[in-house]
Amino acid sequence: MKPVRDNHARETASSAVDRRTFLQTTLAGTGLLAARCSNTTMNTLHLCPFRFDVTPPLGHSLCGGWIQPVVGVDDPLEGIGFVLLGLDKPIVICVVDWTGILNAAHITWRQALAEAAGTTPERVALHSVHPHNAPFACLDAQEIVAQYPELPPTLDLAFFQSCVERSQDAVRKALNQPRQVTAVAHGQVRVEKVASNRRILGPDGKVGTQRGSSSRNPEHHRLPEGVIDPWLKTVAFYDNDRKVAACHYYACHPMSYYGDGRVSADFCGLARRQRQREEPDCLHLYFNGCGGNVGAGKYNDGSKPMRRVLTERMYQAITLSEADLRPEPVESIDWRTAPFLPEPHPRFDAGEIAARIADPSRSVVQRNRPSFTLAYLRRFARGDPIVVSSLQVNDISMLHLPGECFVEYQLRAQEMRPERFVATAAYGDDGPWYIPTKEAYPQGGYEVSVAWCDPKVDELLTTAVRGLLIS
């Protein structure tokens, strides 16, 4: 594999403009560009499970470098996925126990997985679970802060490349151990006492208070859950009566507590791992849905014992979602993709942000964090699209979205196809950071302050989702 920066060639200004113009024209209205492929010989469908370690070393930055770096490991981090064979070209679906994978890091890793699987990058869906005591990988942001030796790195490039190479090795090994897929099933269960909406509006219609992933404010515990998706969904693949892989989906920030330098996949990762121990012959994957404005703050006081409580609640939900799985023969399968490149919000000025990063009088956080904003502005200028995708199997749609989408996008997707079982994974390419709805922008709040995109992102993403779900 080439060094990670070599995989992300810089485009000329003119080609970037041409590509961006093409994307914006194609995505306008109903003219969505969607690449589709169907499998006509179901008896050739195979699934190749893989997993690899992505635990950061001592001293590595966590959550982008604005919390304590690694001082120890409570539980290891993993990348987990599978290659689906039997379509025109292989499909790769992978989820990593990291805070996020952004911009060139996401593009590079997808290219590497595609190379290992013998496919193309647009046929790779790569997601993060989003625990915060974990790496936040943006090659572009690291390139920016590396100009200033006094700033700590946001990402160890050698470590990142080692993880990418381990993922390739895992894929190549998996291709030698394919498992037949003859059937698919889906199930869901309501999760009790985990998720609640983070943004609490005041009488003026603006965000008055945030209860986040944890809260010790009794008022936050008293208030209702608000707008969430209470269902944990599972999509499972079978070889006759043997379950080969189970994909679990739930929309909620997956942190019980963080910031102590102790690496952990946190309660969602721990629940998945517990289920994996029970079924070692079935690959279990956990995807965070559109949880950008959803956390556990109503039910979580941030104490260490609550991690165990939340883990048990998620484990019970995962188990119960599988209780009534009814495998049905795979009769149709379809992979769809669409390019997506939302404009940055006009309030962000690249020159002003660069000056803040260069200012030695500012704190590390005040300099490191803006590098992620500048990284997205430069990405947009290059015209490097985000790819959204869906895998349609029988009456199931597995939807793959970018960034920290608000839960409303997930609920809209389900409303678009109420006759189908729509399972949504967000936290794909995390370059845009938060993706609020257009209604949320004037409400303010933390999420809007770190949403790099213009409010028009709502219409663009909704149009893309509609194209992926509706034939």
C-alpha positions as CSV (number, residue, x, y, z in Angstrom):
1,M,0.0,0.0,0.0
2,K,1.2,3.5,-0.8
3,P,1.8,6.0,2.1
4,V,-1.5,7.4,3.2
5,R,-1.0,10.9,1.9
6,D,0.0,9.6,-1.6
7,N,-3.5,8.1,-2.0
8,H,-5.1,11.5,-1.9
9,A,-3.9,13.4,-4.9
10,R,-4.5,17.1,-5.0
11,E,-6.7,18.3,-7.8
12,T,-6.2,21.5,-9.8
13,A,-8.5,24.3,-9.0
14,S,-10.2,24.1,-12.4
15,S,-10.9,20.3,-12.1
16,A,-12.2,20.8,-8.6
17,V,-14.7,23.4,-9.9
18,D,-15.8,21.2,-12.8
19,R,-16.3,18.2,-10.5
20,R,-18.2,20.3,-7.9
21,T,-20.4,21.8,-10.6
22,F,-21.2,18.4,-12.0
23,L,-22.2,17.1,-8.5
24,Q,-24.4,20.1,-7.8
25,T,-26.1,19.8,-11.1
26,T,-26.6,16.1,-10.8
27,L,-28.0,16.3,-7.3
28,A,-30.4,19.1,-8.1
29,G,-34.1,18.3,-7.9
30,T,-34.8,14.7,-8.8
31,G,-31.8,14.3,-11.0
32,L,-29.9,12.2,-8.5
33,L,-26.9,10.3,-9.8
34,A,-27.2,6.7,-8.4
35,A,-25.1,3.8,-9.4
36,R,-27.0,0.5,-9.1
37,C,-26.2,-3.1,-9.5
38,S,-28.3,-6.2,-9.1
39,N,-27.5,-9.9,-8.5
40,T,-29.3,-12.4,-10.6
41,T,-27.8,-15.6,-9.4
42,M,-28.6,-15.8,-5.7
43,N,-26.8,-19.2,-5.2
44,T,-23.5,-17.4,-5.7
45,L,-23.9,-15.0,-2.8
46,H,-21.2,-15.3,-0.2
47,L,-20.2,-13.2,2.9
48,C,-16.6,-13.0,4.1
49,P,-16.4,-11.7,7.7
50,F,-13.3,-9.9,9.0
51,R,-12.0,-8.0,12.0
52,F,-8.8,-6.2,13.0
53,D,-7.4,-4.3,16.0
54,V,-7.4,-0.4,16.0
55,T,-6.5,0.2,19.6
56,P,-4.3,3.4,19.8
57,P,-0.9,3.3,21.6
58,L,-0.1,5.2,24.8
59,G,0.0,8.9,24.4
60,H,-2.1,9.0,21.2
61,S,-4.7,11.8,21.0
62,L,-8.3,11.0,21.7
63,C,-11.4,12.7,20.2
64,G,-9.3,15.0,18.0
65,G,-6.8,16.0,20.7
66,W,-9.0,18.1,23.1
67,I,-9.4,15.6,25.8
68,Q,-6.7,13.6,27.7
69,P,-4.6,11.4,25.5
70,V,-4.3,7.6,26.0
71,V,-3.0,6.6,29.5
72,G,-4.4,3.1,29.4
73,V,-6.8,0.7,27.7
74,D,-10.0,-0.5,29.5
75,D,-11.1,-2.5,26.4
76,P,-9.6,-2.8,22.9
77,L,-11.0,-1.1,19.8
78,E,-11.8,-3.1,16.7
79,G,-12.7,-2.7,13.1
80,I,-15.3,-5.2,12.0
81,G,-16.8,-5.9,8.6
82,F,-17.6,-8.2,5.8
83,V,-17.2,-8.5,2.1
84,L,-20.2,-9.5,0.1
85,L,-19.4,-11.6,-3.0
86,G,-21.7,-12.6,-5.9
87,L,-22.7,-9.2,-7.3
88,D,-21.0,-7.6,-10.3
89,K,-18.2,-6.5,-7.9
90,P,-17.6,-7.1,-4.2
91,I,-19.3,-4.9,-1.6
92,V,-17.4,-4.0,1.6
93,I,-19.2,-2.9,4.8
94,C,-17.0,-2.0,7.8
95,V,-17.4,-0.2,11.1
96,V,-14.6,1.0,13.4
97,D,-14.6,1.7,17.1
98,W,-13.3,5.3,16.6
99,T,-14.8,8.7,17.1
100,G,-14.7,9.5,13.4
101,I,-12.9,9.0,10.1
102,L,-12.9,12.2,8.0
103,N,-12.1,13.5,4.6
104,A,-8.9,12.2,3.1
105,A,-8.6,9.6,5.9
106,H,-12.0,8.2,4.9
107,I,-11.2,8.3,1.2
108,T,-7.8,6.7,1.7
109,W,-9.3,3.9,3.9
110,R,-12.1,3.1,1.5
111,Q,-9.6,3.0,-1.4
112,A,-7.5,0.5,0.6
113,L,-10.4,-1.7,1.5
114,A,-11.5,-1.7,-2.1
115,E,-8.1,-2.6,-3.3
116,A,-7.9,-5.5,-0.9
117,A,-11.4,-6.8,-1.8
118,G,-10.9,-6.4,-5.6
119,T,-13.6,-3.7,-6.0
120,T,-14.0,0.1,-6.3
121,P,-14.2,2.7,-3.5
122,E,-17.8,3.6,-4.1
123,R,-18.7,0.0,-3.2
124,V,-17.2,0.4,0.3
125,A,-19.2,1.7,3.2
126,L,-17.0,2.7,6.1
127,H,-18.4,3.9,9.5
128,S,-17.4,4.8,13.0
129,V,-19.2,3.9,16.2
130,H,-18.3,7.3,17.7
131,P,-17.0,6.6,21.3
132,H,-15.0,9.6,22.5
133,N,-12.1,7.8,24.2
134,A,-10.9,6.8,20.8
135,P,-9.1,8.3,17.8
136,F,-10.6,10.9,15.5
137,A,-8.8,10.5,12.2
138,C,-8.5,13.4,9.8
139,L,-5.3,13.4,7.7
140,D,-6.1,16.9,6.5
141,A,-6.5,18.3,10.0
142,Q,-3.2,16.6,11.1
143,E,-1.5,18.1,8.0
144,I,-2.6,21.6,9.2
145,V,-1.6,21.3,12.8
146,A,1.7,19.7,11.8
147,Q,2.9,23.1,10.6
148,Y,3.2,24.2,14.2
149,P,5.6,22.0,16.2
150,E,4.2,23.3,19.5
151,L,0.8,21.7,18.8
152,P,0.3,18.0,19.7
153,P,-0.7,15.8,16.8
154,T,-4.4,15.0,16.3
155,L,-3.4,11.7,14.7
156,D,-0.3,9.5,14.5
157,L,0.1,8.9,10.8
158,A,2.2,5.7,11.3
159,F,-0.5,4.3,13.6
160,F,-3.2,5.2,11.1
161,Q,-1.4,3.5,8.2
162,S,-0.9,0.4,10.3
163,C,-4.6,0.2,11.0
164,V,-5.4,0.6,7.3
165,E,-2.9,-2.1,6.4
166,R,-4.3,-4.4,9.1
167,S,-7.8,-3.9,7.6
168,Q,-6.4,-4.9,4.1
169,D,-4.7,-8.0,5.6
170,A,-8.0,-9.0,7.3
171,V,-10.0,-8.6,4.1
172,R,-7.6,-10.6,2.1
173,K,-7.6,-13.4,4.6
174,A,-11.4,-13.3,4.8
175,L,-11.7,-13.7,1.0
176,N,-10.2,-17.2,1.5
177,Q,-13.0,-18.2,3.9
178,P,-16.3,-17.2,2.3
179,R,-19.6,-18.3,3.8
180,Q,-22.6,-18.9,1.7
181,V,-25.6,-16.5,2.1
182,T,-29.0,-18.1,1.3
183,A,-31.3,-16.0,3.5
184,V,-31.8,-12.7,5.3
185,A,-33.9,-11.6,8.3
186,H,-34.7,-8.5,10.2
187,G,-36.0,-7.7,13.7
188,Q,-36.4,-4.7,16.0
189,V,-37.1,-4.0,19.7
190,R,-37.8,-0.8,21.7
191,V,-34.7,0.2,23.8
192,E,-35.6,1.1,27.3
193,K,-34.0,4.0,29.2
194,V,-31.0,4.8,27.0
195,A,-31.7,7.6,24.4
196,S,-33.0,11.1,24.8
197,N,-32.9,14.3,22.7
198,R,-29.9,16.5,23.6
199,R,-31.4,19.8,22.6
200,I,-33.9,21.3,24.9
201,L,-35.6,24.4,23.5
202,G,-36.6,27.4,25.6
203,P,-39.8,29.6,25.3
204,D,-38.1,31.6,22.5
205,G,-37.7,28.5,20.3
206,K,-33.9,28.4,20.7
207,V,-31.8,25.8,22.5
208,G,-31.9,26.8,26.2
209,T,-29.9,23.9,27.7
210,Q,-28.2,20.7,26.5
211,R,-28.3,17.4,28.4
212,G,-25.7,15.7,26.3
213,S,-24.5,12.2,26.8
214,S,-24.7,12.5,30.6
215,S,-26.1,15.0,33.0
216,R,-26.4,15.4,36.8
217,N,-29.1,18.0,36.4
218,P,-32.4,16.6,37.9
219,E,-34.4,18.8,35.4
220,H,-32.7,17.0,32.5
221,H,-33.8,13.7,34.0
222,R,-37.3,14.8,34.6
223,L,-38.0,16.1,31.1
224,P,-39.3,13.7,28.4
225,E,-37.1,11.8,26.0
226,G,-38.0,14.1,23.1
227,V,-37.6,13.2,19.5
228,I,-35.6,10.0,19.2
229,D,-35.9,6.7,17.3
230,P,-36.5,4.2,20.2
231,W,-36.0,1.1,18.0
232,L,-32.8,-1.0,17.8
233,K,-32.9,-2.7,14.5
234,T,-31.1,-5.9,13.4
235,V,-30.4,-7.2,9.9
236,A,-29.0,-10.8,9.8
237,F,-27.6,-12.9,7.0
238,Y,-27.9,-16.7,7.0
239,D,-26.4,-19.8,5.5
240,N,-29.5,-21.9,5.5
241,D,-30.3,-22.1,9.3
242,R,-26.9,-20.8,10.5
243,K,-26.6,-17.1,11.2
244,V,-23.5,-15.7,9.5
245,A,-23.6,-12.0,10.4
246,A,-25.9,-9.7,12.4
247,C,-25.8,-5.9,11.9
248,H,-27.3,-3.9,14.8
249,Y,-28.4,-0.2,14.5
250,Y,-29.4,2.3,17.1
251,A,-29.3,6.1,17.1
252,C,-27.6,7.5,20.2
253,H,-24.3,9.0,21.2
254,P,-22.5,6.0,22.6
255,M,-20.7,7.5,25.6
256,S,-21.3,6.8,29.3
257,Y,-18.3,8.9,30.4
258,Y,-15.0,9.9,28.7
259,G,-12.1,12.2,29.0
260,D,-10.0,10.2,31.4
261,G,-7.6,8.8,28.8
262,R,-8.9,5.3,29.2
263,V,-9.5,3.8,25.8
264,S,-12.9,2.1,25.5
265,A,-15.5,1.2,22.9
266,D,-18.0,2.2,25.7
267,F,-21.4,0.8,26.3
268,C,-22.5,0.0,22.7
269,G,-19.2,-1.6,21.9
270,L,-19.2,-3.6,25.1
271,A,-22.7,-4.8,24.5
272,R,-21.8,-5.9,21.0
273,R,-18.7,-7.7,22.3
274,Q,-20.8,-9.5,24.9
275,R,-23.2,-10.8,22.2
276,Q,-20.2,-11.8,20.1
277,R,-18.8,-14.0,22.9
278,E,-22.2,-15.8,23.0
279,E,-22.2,-16.4,19.2
280,P,-18.6,-16.8,18.1
281,D,-19.6,-18.2,14.7
282,C,-21.7,-15.2,13.8
283,L,-20.1,-11.8,13.1
284,H,-21.8,-9.1,15.2
285,L,-21.5,-5.4,14.0
286,Y,-22.9,-2.3,15.7
287,F,-23.7,0.9,13.7
288,N,-24.6,4.2,15.3
289,G,-27.6,5.6,13.5
290,C,-28.5,9.3,13.2
291,G,-27.6,10.2,16.7
292,G,-26.2,13.7,16.3
293,N,-28.9,15.2,18.5
294,V,-29.4,12.2,20.7
295,G,-27.6,11.1,23.8
296,A,-28.1,9.2,27.1
297,G,-28.4,12.3,29.2
298,K,-31.8,11.7,30.6
299,Y,-30.8,8.3,32.0
300,N,-27.1,8.7,32.6
301,D,-25.4,10.7,35.3
302,G,-21.9,10.0,34.0
303,S,-20.8,7.8,36.9
304,K,-18.7,4.8,36.2
305,P,-21.3,2.3,37.4
306,M,-23.7,3.6,34.7
307,R,-21.5,2.2,31.9
308,R,-22.3,-1.3,33.1
309,V,-26.0,-0.4,33.4
310,L,-26.2,1.1,29.9
311,T,-24.2,-1.9,28.5
312,E,-26.7,-4.3,29.9
313,R,-29.6,-2.3,28.5
314,M,-28.0,-2.4,25.0
315,Y,-27.1,-6.0,25.3
316,Q,-30.7,-6.9,26.2
317,A,-32.0,-4.9,23.2
318,I,-29.5,-6.6,20.8
319,T,-30.5,-10.0,22.1
320,L,-34.3,-9.3,22.0
321,S,-34.1,-7.8,18.5
322,E,-32.8,-11.2,17.3
323,A,-35.4,-13.2,19.2
324,D,-38.0,-13.3,16.4
325,L,-35.7,-13.3,13.3
326,R,-37.4,-15.2,10.5
327,P,-35.0,-15.9,7.7
328,E,-36.3,-15.6,4.2
329,P,-34.5,-16.7,1.0
330,V,-32.6,-13.9,-0.7
331,E,-34.5,-13.0,-3.8
332,S,-33.1,-9.6,-4.7
333,I,-30.1,-7.5,-3.9
334,D,-29.2,-4.1,-5.1
335,W,-26.3,-1.7,-4.3
336,R,-27.0,2.1,-4.8
337,T,-24.6,5.0,-4.4
338,A,-24.9,8.8,-4.8
339,P,-22.2,11.6,-4.7
340,F,-22.9,14.2,-2.1
341,L,-20.9,17.4,-1.4
342,P,-22.7,20.1,0.7
343,E,-21.4,23.7,0.7
344,P,-19.7,25.0,3.8
345,H,-21.6,27.6,5.9
346,P,-20.8,31.1,4.7
347,R,-19.9,32.1,8.2
348,F,-16.6,30.1,8.0
349,D,-13.7,32.1,6.5
350,A,-10.7,29.9,5.6
351,G,-8.2,32.8,6.1
352,E,-9.5,33.8,9.5
353,I,-9.6,30.1,10.6
354,A,-6.0,29.6,9.5
355,A,-4.9,32.7,11.4
356,R,-6.6,31.4,14.6
357,I,-4.7,28.0,14.2
358,A,-1.4,29.9,13.8
359,D,-2.0,32.1,16.9
360,P,0.3,30.8,19.7
361,S,-1.6,32.8,22.3
362,R,-4.6,30.5,21.9
363,S,-5.0,27.2,23.8
364,V,-4.4,23.9,22.1
365,V,-8.2,23.2,21.8
366,Q,-8.7,26.7,20.2
367,R,-6.1,25.8,17.6
368,N,-6.6,22.1,17.0
369,R,-10.4,22.1,16.7
370,P,-10.6,24.7,14.0
371,S,-8.3,22.6,11.9
372,F,-11.2,20.2,11.3
373,T,-13.3,23.1,10.0
374,L,-10.5,24.2,7.7
375,A,-10.1,20.6,6.5
376,Y,-13.7,20.5,5.3
377,L,-13.4,23.9,3.6
378,R,-10.4,22.7,1.7
379,R,-12.1,19.5,0.8
380,F,-15.1,21.3,-0.7
381,A,-12.7,23.5,-2.7
382,R,-11.1,20.4,-4.1
383,G,-14.5,18.9,-5.0
384,D,-14.0,15.5,-3.3
385,P,-17.5,14.1,-2.9
386,I,-18.9,12.2,0.0
387,V,-20.5,8.9,-1.1
388,V,-23.8,7.9,0.4
389,S,-25.1,4.4,-0.3
390,S,-27.6,1.7,0.4
391,L,-27.7,-2.1,0.3
392,Q,-31.2,-3.3,-0.6
393,V,-31.9,-7.0,0.2
394,N,-35.5,-8.2,-0.4
395,D,-37.6,-5.7,1.6
396,I,-34.7,-4.5,3.7
397,S,-32.7,-1.2,3.1
398,M,-29.4,-0.7,4.8
399,L,-28.7,3.0,4.5
400,H,-25.2,4.5,4.9
401,L,-25.0,8.2,5.7
402,P,-22.2,10.6,6.6
403,G,-21.4,12.7,9.6
404,E,-23.4,13.3,12.8
405,C,-26.8,13.4,11.2
406,F,-29.8,14.5,13.3
407,V,-32.2,11.7,14.1
408,E,-34.9,13.4,11.9
409,Y,-33.0,12.1,8.8
410,Q,-33.4,8.6,10.0
411,L,-37.1,9.0,10.7
412,R,-37.6,10.6,7.3
413,A,-35.9,7.7,5.6
414,Q,-38.3,5.3,7.3
415,E,-41.3,7.5,6.3
416,M,-40.2,7.4,2.6
417,R,-40.5,3.6,2.5
418,P,-42.9,2.6,5.2
419,E,-43.4,-0.8,3.6
420,R,-39.6,-1.6,3.9
421,F,-37.4,-2.3,6.9
422,V,-35.0,0.7,6.8
423,A,-31.9,0.4,9.0
424,T,-29.7,3.5,9.0
425,A,-26.0,3.9,9.8
426,A,-24.6,7.4,10.1
427,Y,-21.1,8.4,11.0
428,G,-19.7,7.4,7.7
429,D,-17.4,10.1,6.2
430,D,-17.4,12.5,9.2
431,G,-15.9,15.5,7.3
432,P,-19.0,17.7,7.7
433,W,-19.2,17.0,11.4
434,Y,-22.8,17.7,12.5
435,I,-25.6,17.6,9.9
436,P,-28.6,19.4,11.5
437,T,-32.0,19.8,9.9
438,K,-32.7,23.2,8.3
439,E,-35.1,24.0,11.2
440,A,-32.3,23.4,13.7
441,Y,-30.0,26.1,12.4
442,P,-31.9,29.2,13.8
443,Q,-32.4,27.3,17.1
444,G,-28.6,27.5,17.8
445,G,-27.0,25.1,20.3
446,Y,-23.7,23.3,20.3
447,E,-24.4,21.0,17.3
448,V,-25.2,23.9,15.0
449,S,-22.0,25.7,16.1
450,V,-19.9,22.7,14.9
451,A,-21.9,22.0,11.7
452,W,-19.6,23.0,8.8
453,C,-22.3,22.9,6.2
454,D,-24.8,25.5,4.9
455,P,-28.5,24.7,5.9
456,K,-29.0,23.6,2.3
457,V,-27.4,20.4,3.4
458,D,-30.9,19.3,4.5
459,E,-32.4,19.4,1.0
460,L,-29.3,17.8,-0.6
461,L,-29.1,14.9,1.8
462,T,-32.8,14.3,1.9
463,T,-32.8,14.2,-2.0
464,A,-29.9,11.8,-1.9
465,V,-31.6,9.5,0.6
466,R,-34.8,9.5,-1.5
467,G,-32.9,8.5,-4.5
468,L,-31.2,5.6,-2.7
469,L,-34.5,4.3,-1.3
470,I,-37.0,4.9,-4.0
471,S,-36.6,3.1,-7.3
